[in-house]
Amino acid sequence: MKRLALLLLWLPALVGCESLAGNPHEEAEVDRLLAESVFRAQIDQAIVTQNTLYPYHFTQYGYALNPLGLRDLQVLAERYCRNGGVLNVHQGDAPDALYARRVQAVRDALRDLGVPAGNFEIADGLPGGEGLPADDALRALQAIREEELSESGPTTGILIGAPGGVQP
């Protein structure tokens, strides 16, 4: 996929600018292909960064991957073939039995896509890890805000974003 994107990005340099100058339809097609390849590369990078399959990647009330789920898993399979890693399959509100079947469907699909079983793990998680507890995040935001207020001098005394909403 990356090779195709690189080829499409370098295509104008390979064919030369002059060869397309006389045919606006060919020039427009090259522009379209370049834009499409950049857009696809951005989507693929987002999928890899997210690294998570959600309930909407499966058929409704089912365990089979839908077309979006298959497409995203194909992108992730390329990564797991090369680098390995942990794939998050978010359970959401699916019953345990359905979730177990979804996880098995993902394992089977990765195997069918050529990913060695030892190259990936499946976890019920969200992108970005465990994150920061809300109380800690609010305290950090309040400390930043108080520092900004002390640097800017006297204010009306209202703190926006303080725990519990707006406080005097």
Secondary structure, DSSP 8 states (H G I E B T S, - for coil): -HHHHHHHHHHHHHH-SHHHHT-HHHHHHHHHHHHHHHHHHHHHHHHHHH-EE-GGGB-TTSSSB-HHHHHHHHHHHHHHHHT-EEEEE--TT--HHHHHHHHHHHHHHHHHTT--GGGEEEES--TTTT---HHHHHHHHHHHHHHHHHHH----S-BTT-TTS-B-
